[in-house]
Amino acid sequence: MTIWCSGSASDWGRAVAIASRLAVVILMVSAAPASAADLSPGHWPAATRAELEQRELASFPASARTLEGGSILVTGTLSPIAVHAGMEALRRGGTAADAAATVELTQVATNLGSVVSYAGVSQLLYFEARTRKVQALDAGWASYRLEADPATIPEANTHLAVGQPAPADDAQGRKTLVPGFMAGVEAMHARFGRLPFAELFQPAIWYAEHGVTVSPLLNVYFQFQQQRLWRTPEGRRFASMPGGALPKTGDRFLQPDLARTLRAVAAQGAGYMYTGDWAKTYVAAIRAEGGKIELEDLARYRPEWGEPLSVQFAGATVFGPGEDADHSCPTLEALNLLTRLRTGAMGPYWSDPEAFKAYSHALRFATLGHYLPQVAAFERAHGLAGGCQMRLTAHYAVAVAPEIASLLGALGQGGEAGHHSDSVVVVDRWGNVAALVHTINAVVWGDTGIVVGGVPIPDAASINKARLLKTMPGDRLGNDMAPIIALRDGRPVLAVASVGSSLVQENVRMVDGLLAGGQDLQTLMAAPPLLLNTGPFVAGQALIDLAEPIPAGAYDAKMLQGLAGAGVHVREEPVETVRALRGTAVVGVIEQPGGHPRAVEVPGLLGFAEVL
């Protein structure tokens, strides 16, 4: 197995000002004996716990190192504490589902619910080795049945991001939705887990009760959101030290209300948050702030298992979530088009202008082209109508690939920016694979100031207004999370979980580069990222003529000249724009039996690892 984490060191102040910045986890494990060790950090060696907490404070690895050998390996970003918790779950004999659940539960506690939340959502792909099937679980948002006018839901507050006072309003409850995170954890565990459900909560509960040391990053978060969190008594209680001061770097931050909530969920199941006392308190808090929720909205919520989408690519079957995941079909469609554009026979896109052009055309068509009337007319005329399933066929790619330039001959609409926080990929000793993304869909903690049982409530309805306008009251919303699993001859060979606005671009460059291009994973991760094209869109300009955004200084003069010669217009974007737009992936490349698992830690990349 080979694992690498991609991403870039961010100007955290800028990241906080624009969106909740992402955090990534990837875990891999091969055969190892089960252990009776308890998952609680109270039973970890004190020196181990101290080292993990010190690493957590740094946000990034202190030095470059390669970890390989042994039989069990866990690597990931955001929280080395959560990585170690996942290791403990695997050592105890847990499945990929147990480990993924332990990591995501622990991440939320160690990051104080800032960029991932127990009131958030998730999307899972899971390969079950026993049946050799890939299954998809959508634990996304649901709307309120009485919210009949989503167009009037208040916008997400951006005033703090530009240093202005937040406007007063009394409808913060309307910014909220039914969360799916905890129901998703329980559903994944019920189908694929082996460890007792309550044990998966032990690391998160321990850190909620014993405290998390406030890092410089969390210190920035508290300063940034103080006004919103302190807007309500519950928010001020959450975001204060015992003496009433705002938490600062080095403080030990306790979450006693959260610990009580997690203990109740561990004992009673996820129903505690959907029909129990937490649910009742949530409904009262949201209604007091103008929200249209009823207890029935929570009680009727169920995660949805479904068949994933798939496409044949480079001798493998590449799976993504179903059509409700907005970015799944564009990812797979772009790969389908790249098959006919033959990027596998070209050089890397960062040094071959023709390869870059092929990526640009395929991604632009897959993400923007279907807004165009001439594309719909072409599909009807050539018997290609039928939506996503048709677009993933070889027949579609054969017909469309040579015509992309002419079909993109009119202005379309830009894609929506992503708001992701966390990804998980797990392979366990039995060969099960979990690829998971979970998110808060908001700026850190959200801007509602509402806190229920130690859980800050994000303003997800404001972020998802476009989807709400297309959704009947009370229905489920689509999402833009798209983890990927690839199989060859019925065995998993690759798993990718990407987050960020350019997650489609990141998915595509990873899968194509590894499966079709045979590129070195470390080199691929370090290559310039491909970016979501957000315009500017000018009236009368064809989509094919839009300048492609690239990181400033990423390509040398020869490459830029080659792109111009190939007819590709580019515009260089400054580093802060790139950090805001880029996708970040975790990738697990699963090699033939006998290979050693390997991971790499690099300063400036959000990657932490353990090997045993």
N, C-alpha and C positions, 0 to 999 in steps of 0.2 A: 504494500500500500504506500502511496505517496500523498502527502497532504501539504497544502500551502494556503495561506490566507492572504488575500489581496486587499488593499486599502491604502490610504495615505494619512500622514499626520495632518491634523486639521488645526487651523487657528480656531481654538475652541470658542473664543468670544464670538467670532463670526458664525460659527456653527450654531451656537445657541440662539443667535439673533434671527436665523432664518428657518430653522426646523430642528426637531430632535435629531441629533446626529446619531449615526448608526453604531451598532455593536454586534459583533459576529462571534459565533462559536462553532467549532467543528470538532467532533470526537471520532476516533477510530479505535477499534479493539479487535484483537484476534484471541485465539483460545487461551484461557487462563483458568486456574482453579477458582471455584467459588470461595468466598470468605464470609465469616459470620460477623465481620466488623459492623458496628453501628454506623449509620450515615451522619450522625450528629457531629458537628465540629468539636463539641465538647470531648469527644473521644479521639480526635486527631492529636498527634504529638504536638505539644505546645510550640516547639521550634518550627514545625511545619506550618502551623497556623500563623505564627508571627511572620514567617517568610512570605507566605501568600498575601497577607494583609499589607506588607510593605510593597510587594509588587503591584498590588491593586492601587495603591496610592500614586504610583508612577504613571499609570495609564498606558505606557508603552514599555516593551522590554528594554533593559538597560544596555544590552550588548547583543551582537549577532551570535547565534549558535545553532547547530544542527543536532537534533535529537533523533536517534534511531536505535534499532536493536530491541531486544526484549519481545514481549508478546502483547502488551497492552499499551496503547498510546491515546492520549487525549490532548487535543490542542484547540485553541480558540482565542477569541478576542473579547474585549470588554471586561471580563472578570476571571482572573486566575483562580479565585475562590470557587466560582461556579464550575470551572474546569475540573478542579480537584474533587468537587462534590460528584460530578459525573463519573470520575474515575472510581470513587468509592462505590457508586451504584453498580458499575460494571464489575468491580472486584467481588462484589457480593453475589454476582450471578444474575444481575438484571439484564434485561433485553435492551435493544436500541431504544425502544419506547420508554422504558424506565429511566435510562440515562438522559434522554432528551428532555423528559419531563422534569427530572431533578435539576438539570442545568437551567432550564427556562424559569422554573420556580425560584431558584437561588439567585439568578441574575436580577430579577425584579427586586428582591430584598436587598441585595448588596448595592444596587444602584438607586435605592430609595424610591422606586416607582417612577423615576424621572423620564427615562427614554423607552422603557417597556413597563407594562402595567398589568396587574391582575384584573383590571377593568378594560383590557385591550382585546385584541383578536389574534387569530393564528391561522396558518394554512400548512397542511402536512401532506407530503407524499411518503408512502411507506412500502418498501419491498419486503414481502414476507417470504423467507427462504423456503418454508414448508410447502407453500402453494405456488411459489414462483410468480406471484401476481403483485402488481403495483396498485395500491389503493390511495385514494385522495380523501382528505378530511377537511372540509371548510368550516371553520369556527369563526366566521366573520360577523360583522355588525348586523343587527336587525333594527328596524325602525319602530316607532310607537304608532299604535292603531289610531290614536286620536290626533296625531300630528298631520293635519290635512293641508297645511300651507307651508311646505318647506322653503319656499322662496323667501319667506319673511324671517327665517331663522337668522339670528344675529351672526354677523361675520366673525371669524376668529380675530381676536385682538392683536393687532400688529403695532400698536403705539409704543409698547415697551421696547420693541426691537429698534425703534428709531429715537429712543430717549424721551418720549412724550408721555404725559400722564394718561392712564387708561380712562376711557369715557365711562360714565356711570350708566348702568342699565340693570334691569331687574328681570331679565329673561335668560339668565345663564343656564337654567335647566333645559331650555330648548336646544342648547348646543350638544346635548348628550344623546347616546344611543344605547341599545341593549348590547352589552359586551359578550364575547364568545370565548374568551381565553380559558377560564376555569372549566367550563363545560367541555372545551376541546381537550384539555389535559386529561380529564376523567374519561372521555370517550376513547382517546388513544390508549390509555392504560387498560381500560376494560377489555379492549380487543387484543392488545399485543403485550401487555405488561405481565411480569412474573412476581415482582416484589410487592409486598403489601402497600396499598395506596398511601396510607398514612406515613410510611417511612420516607417517601419521596419529598415530604415537606420538612424533614428534620433540619437540613442545613439552612433553609430559609427562615424557619422559626428560630433557630439558635441565633442567627445574626440579627433578627428583629428584636430579640430579647436582650442580647448581650452587646449589641451596638455595632455600627459600621463607622470607621474613622473617616471623617469628611476629607475628601481629596481636594486638591486645588480646582479640579473640574467641577465637583459637586458644590464647592464654595461659590463658583461663578454662577451655577444654576440657581442657588438660593438667592444670591443678590439680584439676579435677573428677574426672578419670579416672586420676590418678596411681596410686592404690592398685591398681586393676584391671590397668592396663597393666604395672606393675612386678611383678605377681604371678609372671610367668614370665621366664626369662632373655632370651627373644626379645622379649618385650614391653618389658622394661627397656632393651634395646639400641635398640629402635625409639624409645622415648620419652625419650631422654637426649641431652644434648649430648656432644661428645667427652670432656669431663672428668668426665662422670657426673651432672651436674646436670640437673634438670628444665628444659626449655626455657621461656624467658620472653619477654615482649614485646621485640621488636627483635633477637632472636637470629636468625641465619641457619641454618635447619634443613635439614640434608642427609638424603637418603633413598637411600644407596648400595645397600642390599639391594633396594629397590624398583626402582632403575634397572636392576639386573641382571635382575630378573624381567621388566620391560617390554622390555628388549632381546631377551630370549629369546622372548617372545611375538611381538614384531615380526618376528623372524627365522624362527621355527618355526610361527607361527600359534597360535590359541587352544588347540590341542591340548596345548601345553606345560602348561596349567593343568588339563587333564583326563586326560591319559595320560602326560605327561612328568615331568621331575624335580620341578616344583612340586607336581604332583598326588601323587606318591609321598611327598613331605615332608608335605603336607597330611594325607594319610591317617595317617601315623605320628603326627603331632601330635594329631590328633583322637582316635585310638585310645588314646594315652597318657593322655588326659584323660577316658576312659570312653565315648567316642563309639562308635557301632555301624557306622561307615563301612567300606566295602571299596573298593578301587581301581575295581572294576567300576561302583560307583555314579557315579563321575565319568566313566568311559569311555563309559557308555551315554547320557550326557546329550546331548540335542539341543534347540535352540530349535524352537518350533513355529510354522510359518506357518499362518494360517487366514483364513477369511472373516469380515469384521467384521459386527457388527450395524448396522442402519440404521433410520431412521424418517423419514417425510416431515414436514417442518416449515417453515412460512412460505415455501413455494415452493422449498425446498431439500431435499436429501437429506443428513441428518446421520448420520455414521458414528461408531461407537465400537468398541472391541475386542470379541472374541467373548464368549460366555457365561462363560468361565473367569475373566474379569475381573469381579469381583463388583459393581463400581460402574458398569459400562457400561450394563447394562439399566436400573437405576434412573434414571440420567441421561436416557436416551432415553425411558423411560416417562413421566417427569415432563414432558418436553417434549410428548409425545403428549397428555397430559391437559391441558396448558396451551393446546393448540390449541382444544380444546372449551370450556375456561373463558374463552377469548377475551381473554387478557391483552394481546394486540397492540392491542386497541381501548381499553385502559385507560391511565391515567397511570402514571408510574414507581412501582414498589412502595414506594419510600421516601417518597412523598407521597400515594399513593392507597390508602386502607385496603382497598378491594375487591381491588386488585391484590395487595397483601400477603397478603390472605386466600387468594386463588387460589394463590399460590406456596406458602403454608403447607400447604394441603390437598393439592396435587399432590405436593409433596416428601414429606410425611408418609405419604401412601398408597404412593408408589413405594419408599420406604426401609423402612417399617415395616408397611404394611398386609398384606403377604403372609404375615406370621406368624399372621394371624387366621383361625380356622376359618370365620367367616362370609363372608370374602372368597372362600375356596376354594369354599364352597357356592354363592355367587352366580355364580361363574365356571362351575361345572358346570350350574347351572339355566339359564343364558343361552347355553350353547354356547361359552363363552369359555375353557375349559380348554385347556392346551397350553403353558403356561410363557411364557418371555420373548418368543418370536416372536409369540405371540398378543397379548401386551400392547403391542406396538408397532404394531398395526393400527388403522386409523381406526374399525373396528367396535367394538373394545374401548373406545376413548376415548369414543365416542358413548354406549355403555351405562353406563360406570362414572362418568364425570365428574359427572353429576347426582346420583349416589348416594354420593359420597365421604363426606359427613358421617355418613350412616346406617351405612355399612360400617365406619367407624372407631369402632364403638360398643363396643369391648372392649379391654382392656389387651394390648399386645404387648410385644415385646422390643426393647431399644435396639440401635442399630447399633454396629459395632465402630469404634473410632477408627483413623484412618489413620496411617501412619508413612512419610511420603514425604520425599524430599530434593531432587529435582532434575527439572526439565522442560526440554525443548528443542523449539522449533518452527523449521523451516527451509524457506524457499522458494528454489529456485535459479533460474538464468538460463533453464533449459529448462521451468520451471513445475512441477517436482517439489516435493512438500511432505512434510516429515517432522515428525510430532508424536510426541515421545518423553518418557517419564517413567522415571527410574531412581532406585533407593532402596537404603539400607542396612537398612531395617526395624529400627532399633534406636536406642537412645541413642548419642550420639557414640562411635565406635569399637566399640560393643558392650561387654559387661562380661565377656567370656571371658578376656581377657588373652592369648589365643593370637594369635601373629603368625607368618605363613609367608611367607618371601621378601619381607619388608617390607610385607606386606599384613595389617593387623589383621582378625580374623575376627569378624563380628557374631554375636550370640545370636539369630538369626532363628527358630530352632525354638521358643524360649520365646515370642516375640512371636506366632507363628503356631500355637500349640497348638490353638486351636479348629479350624483347617483340618486340622491333622494328624489330629485325632480323626475326621475325616470322610474321610480319605485312606488308601488301602491302602499298606502299606510299599513304598517304592521308586517310588511314583507322583508325578506332578507336583502341586503345590499351586495352587489358585486364587490370584488376586491382587486388589488393590483399586486398581489404576492404570487410569485411563480417559481417555487423550487423545482429542480430538475433531477431526474434519475435516468440513467442510460443503461440498457441491458444488451449484452451480446450473447447469443446462444442461451438465452434464459438466465444468464448470470449478470449481476451488476458489475459495471466497469467504471462508472463515473457518477458522482452526485455533486450537484451545484446548488447552492442557495445564495441568491443575490438580493441585496437591499439597496435603496437609494433611487433617485430619479432616473438614472440610466441603467436600471436593472436589466432591461431587455438587451441592451447593448453589451452589458457585462456577461449575461448568460450566453449570448451568441458567440462572443469572442472566445470564451472559455471552451464551450463545447466544440466549436469548429476547429479552434487551434489544437485541441488535444485529440479529438477523434479523427478529424480529416487531415489536419496539417502535421500531425506528429511533432508538435513543437514541445520544447523543453518547458516544463511547468513553471520553474522559477523564472525563466526568461519571459514567459508569457505574462506572469503576474506583474513583473516589473515594467512591462511595455506600456506606452501611453494609453490611457483609457479611451474607449470610444464613448461619445457623449450624446445624450438626447438632444435632438435639434429643436430648440424652442423658438426659432425665428431669428431676427425679426421677419414677420411675414408682411410683404408689401403688396398692395393691390395690383393685380395684373402680372405678378411674377409667378412663373411656373414653379412647382415644387422641385422639379429636377434642377432648377437653377439656384436654389437656396444654398448659401455658403455653409459648408460643414464646419461645426465648431471643433477646434483642436486645442490642446493645452499649449500655451505660449512657450516657445523654445523647445518643444518636444521633438520636432523633426528638423533635420539639417537642410541646408540650402538645396542639395541635390534632390532630396525627396520632395521638397516643396516645388521645385522646378518640374519634377516628374508628374506631380499631381496636376499642375497647371497644364502640362502637355496632354494629360489624359482627360482634360476638360472638367476637373474637379475644383470647384471654388471652395476655399477654406477661409475661416476667420479665426485668428488666435484669441483665446480667452485667457484672462489673467488667472493666477493661481486660486484666488478666493472663489471665483466663479466655477472653476473646475472642481474644487472641493465641495461646493454646493450641489453640482450637477452629477458628478461621477457615480457610478455604481460601485459597490464593494461586494465581492463574492467570497464564499468559502467553497473549496473544491476538494473532494475526495476522489483520488484516482486509485482504483482497486486493481492491483496487479495480480498476476498468477500466483497460486500457492507457493510458498517457500520464500517469498520476498519479505523483507523486514519493513514494518511501518516506519515512516520517517516524517518529521515535521521540522520547521525552521522558525526561529524567532529573529526578528530584525527590528532594530530601533526605528521608530516612526511608523511601523506597521502594527496594527492591533492584533498581534498574534502571541498567545501564550501556550505552553505545551508541557506535558508530563509524559514520561515513559517508564514502563515497569516490565 
